[in-house]
């Protein structure tokens, strides 16, 4: 294995970490890095050589039942030298020290064999899709789609809906994502909230998600309204393959597949969530 030193990530490492993200072509922003470090300051790590940061990994814990591993990146010039495996083992050691029962991640095709050798097994699949934003002249207003902007009074219902879909509470993550979002909408416009979703800025395209709703009508309405809030010419949407209505809706709005992702888990998989209600994930880095 190539010789590297591992240590905790700090704010000073974020520009170098973001350069690795840029080289990989991923969509996360510098604000996304800051959020991950804020959520788990003791569980984000860098691999360092004399010439600087050559690898990264982040962890996010959702209580002791579940944790997520993300932003597993190694500089192209240092790949296939064992650095990624070393970072992963370090992250898993940290999560074990936190007494986390189950660890999950969303693997790219290149990363899946690495995680498999560490004992991770597939749970399901997602498809990263990209589609057009809705032009301002074509954009349906919220009233036309039966949705409205989220208010502070909606958060209790939103947290409950998201926990049922995702499988674990993650209120801190959601509130932080909402602060950086282009739009956070709920459905229906009147009465008890039954679905919600957000659209966030990304480096390469806007990002649709998370979005959770038990109603196909409500989910489609949320997608339509959120696409109308996009500022860029394209939107990325990670669609759970188990959710057939989500796949159909993505196709209807002109989204095309970019690449597959495999959701993998290590340890007793007791946090299953409800894929039928999860139309869009929050981010591969956090589930």
C-alpha positions in Angstrom: 0.0 0.0 0.0 1.2 3.5 -0.8 2.4 5.3 2.4 -0.1 7.9 3.6 -1.0 9.5 7.0 -4.6 9.6 8.0 -6.0 12.3 10.2 -9.3 14.0 10.9 -10.5 16.5 8.3 -10.5 20.2 9.3 -11.9 23.3 7.6 -8.5 24.0 6.1 -8.7 20.7 4.2 -11.9 21.6 2.4 -10.4 23.4 -0.6 -8.1 20.4 -1.3 -11.0 18.0 -0.7 -13.2 19.9 -3.1 -10.4 19.6 -5.7 -10.6 15.8 -5.5 -14.4 16.2 -5.9 -13.8 18.3 -9.0 -11.4 15.8 -10.5 -14.1 13.1 -10.0 -16.8 15.2 -11.6 -19.1 15.0 -8.7 -21.8 17.6 -8.0 -21.4 18.5 -4.3 -20.6 22.0 -3.4 -18.1 23.4 -0.9 -21.1 24.1 1.4 -21.9 20.3 1.2 -18.4 19.6 2.5 -18.9 22.1 5.3 -22.2 20.5 6.3 -20.7 17.0 6.4 -17.9 18.2 8.6 -20.3 20.1 10.9 -22.6 17.0 11.2 -19.7 14.7 12.2 -16.5 16.6 13.0 -14.9 13.6 14.6 -15.7 11.2 11.7 -14.4 12.9 8.5 -10.9 11.9 7.5 -8.2 12.8 5.0 -5.2 10.8 3.6 -2.2 13.0 3.4 1.2 12.9 1.8 3.9 15.5 1.6 2.2 17.1 -1.4 -1.1 17.4 0.4 -4.5 15.7 0.6 -4.7 12.7 -1.7 -7.9 11.1 -0.3 -11.1 11.8 1.7 -13.9 9.9 3.4 -16.9 11.2 5.5 -19.2 9.6 8.0 -22.6 10.7 9.2 -24.3 9.0 12.2 -28.1 8.8 12.7 -28.1 7.7 16.3 -26.6 4.3 17.0 -28.8 2.4 14.6 -27.4 3.7 11.3 -24.4 5.6 9.8 -23.5 6.7 6.3 -20.2 6.7 4.6 -19.7 9.2 1.8 -17.2 11.4 -0.2 -14.9 8.4 -0.6 -12.3 10.0 -3.0 -8.7 9.3 -4.0 -6.7 11.5 -6.3 -6.4 9.8 -9.7 -2.6 9.7 -9.5 -2.9 7.7 -6.3 -5.7 5.3 -7.1 -5.3 1.5 -6.9 -2.6 1.7 -4.2 -4.8 0.8 -1.3 -5.5 4.3 0.0 -9.3 4.0 -0.4 -9.4 0.7 1.5 -7.2 2.3 4.2 -9.6 5.3 4.5 -12.6 3.0 4.6 -11.2 0.8 7.4 -10.4 4.0 9.4 -14.0 5.3 8.9 -15.4 1.9 10.0 -13.1 1.9 13.1 -14.5 5.3 14.0 -18.1 4.1 13.6 -17.4 1.0 15.6 -16.2 3.3 18.4 -19.5 5.1 18.2 -21.3 1.7 18.6 -23.2 2.1 15.3 -25.1 -1.1 14.4 -25.4 -0.7 10.6 -23.3 1.2 8.1 -24.6 2.1 4.6 -23.3 3.8 1.5 -24.2 4.5 -2.1 -21.5 2.9 -4.3 -20.4 3.9 -7.7 -19.6 1.0 -10.1 -15.9 1.6 -9.4 -16.3 1.6 -5.7 -18.6 -1.4 -5.3 -15.8 -4.1 -5.5 -13.8 -2.2 -2.8 -16.8 -2.1 -0.4 -17.6 -5.7 -1.2 -14.2 -6.9 0.0 -14.8 -5.1 3.3 -18.0 -7.0 3.8 -20.7 -4.6 2.4 -23.6 -6.3 0.7 -26.1 -4.8 -1.8 -29.4 -3.6 -0.5 -30.9 -2.0 -3.6 -30.0 0.2 -6.6 -30.5 3.7 -7.7 -30.1 5.4 -11.1 -28.5 8.8 -11.4 -30.6 10.7 -13.9 -30.2 14.1 -15.5 -33.0 16.2 -17.0 -33.9 19.7 -18.0 -35.1 22.4 -15.7 -38.6 23.8 -16.6 -38.3 27.1 -18.3 -39.9 30.1 -16.5 -42.5 30.5 -19.2 -43.5 26.8 -18.8 -43.1 26.6 -15.1 -46.4 25.8 -13.2 -46.9 28.0 -10.2 -47.4 26.3 -6.8 -51.1 26.9 -6.7 -51.5 25.1 -10.1 -49.7 22.0 -8.7 -51.3 22.0 -5.3 -48.1 22.6 -3.4 -46.7 25.5 -1.3 -43.5 26.7 0.3 -42.5 25.0 3.6 -43.1 27.0 6.8 -41.6 26.5 10.2 -44.9 25.0 11.3 -44.5 22.2 8.8 -41.2 20.7 10.1 -42.7 18.3 12.6 -44.7 16.7 9.8 -41.8 16.8 7.3 -39.4 15.1 9.8 -42.0 12.4 10.4 -42.6 11.8 6.7 -38.8 11.7 6.0 -38.1 9.3 8.9 -40.8 6.9 7.6 -39.3 7.0 4.1 -35.6 6.9 5.0 -35.8 4.8 8.1 -34.0 6.9 10.7 -34.4 10.4 12.1 -32.1 13.0 10.5 -33.6 16.4 11.4 -30.3 18.2 11.7 -29.3 17.2 8.2 -32.7 18.2 6.7 -32.8 21.6 8.4 -29.3 22.4 7.2 -30.0 21.3 3.6 -33.1 23.5 3.6 -31.1 26.6 4.5 -29.0 26.1 1.3 -31.9 25.0 -1.0 -33.4 26.9 -3.9 -36.8 25.7 -2.8 -38.4 23.5 -0.1 -42.1 22.6 -0.9 -44.8 20.6 0.8 -48.0 18.9 -0.6 -50.9 19.4 -0.5 -51.4 23.1 -0.4 -54.0 22.9 2.3 -54.6 20.4 5.1 -52.2 18.0 6.7 -48.8 17.7 5.0 -48.4 14.4 3.2 -45.3 15.0 1.1 -42.3 17.3 0.7 -39.2 17.9 -1.3 -36.4 20.2 -2.0 -34.2 21.5 -4.9 -30.6 22.4 -4.1 -27.7 24.0 -6.0 -24.9 21.8 -7.2 -21.6 22.5 -8.9 -22.6 20.9 -12.3 -26.4 21.0 -12.0 -29.2 21.6 -9.5 -30.0 18.6 -7.4 -33.6 17.2 -6.8 -33.9 15.6 -3.4 -34.7 14.6 -0.9 -38.4 14.1 -1.8 -40.7 11.8 0.1 -44.5 11.3 -0.4 -46.8 8.4 -0.2 -49.0 9.8 -3.0 -47.9 9.5 -6.7 -50.0 12.6 -7.4 -48.4 14.5 -4.7 -44.9 13.4 -5.7 -45.5 14.4 -9.4 -46.8 17.8 -8.2 -43.7 18.4 -6.1 -41.4 17.4 -8.9 -43.1 19.7 -11.4 -43.0 22.7 -9.0 -39.4 22.1 -7.9 -38.2 21.8 -11.5 -39.7 25.2 -12.1 -37.4 26.7 -9.4 -34.2 25.3 -11.0 -31.7 28.0 -11.8 -29.5 25.9 -14.1 -30.2 24.3 -17.4 -30.2 20.8 -15.9 -31.1 18.9 -12.8 -29.7 15.7 -11.3 -32.0 13.2 -9.6 -30.9 10.0 -7.9 -34.0 7.8 -8.4 -34.5 4.7 -6.2 -35.0 1.8 -8.7 -37.5 0.1 -6.4 -39.9 3.1 -6.8 -41.6 2.4 -10.1 -43.7 5.6 -10.0 -40.6 7.7 -9.4 -38.9 6.1 -12.5 -42.0 6.8 -14.6 -42.2 10.4 -13.4 -38.5 10.9 -14.2 -39.0 9.6 -17.7 -42.1 11.8 -18.2 -40.1 14.9 -17.3 -37.4 14.1 -19.7 -34.7 12.7 -17.4 -32.2 10.2 -18.8 -29.9 7.7 -17.0 -26.3 8.7 -16.3 -25.0 5.9 -14.2 -26.1 3.3 -11.7 -25.5 3.4 -7.9 -25.7 0.5 -5.5 -26.9 1.0 -2.0 -24.8 -1.3 0.3 -24.9 -2.1 4.0 -22.6 -3.6 6.6 -24.1 -5.1 9.8 -27.6 -6.0 10.8 -29.9 -4.2 8.3 -32.7 -3.2 10.6 -33.2 0.3 9.1 -35.1 -0.4 5.9 -37.3 2.7 5.4 -39.9 2.7 2.7 -38.6 2.9 -0.9 -42.1 3.3 -2.2 -42.4 6.7 -0.4 -38.8 7.9 -1.2 -38.9 9.5 -4.7 -35.5 11.1 -4.4 -32.6 10.6 -1.9 -30.9 13.4 -0.1 -27.4 12.7 -1.4 -25.2 9.7 -2.0 -22.9 11.2 0.7 -25.7 11.0 3.4 -28.4 8.7 2.2 
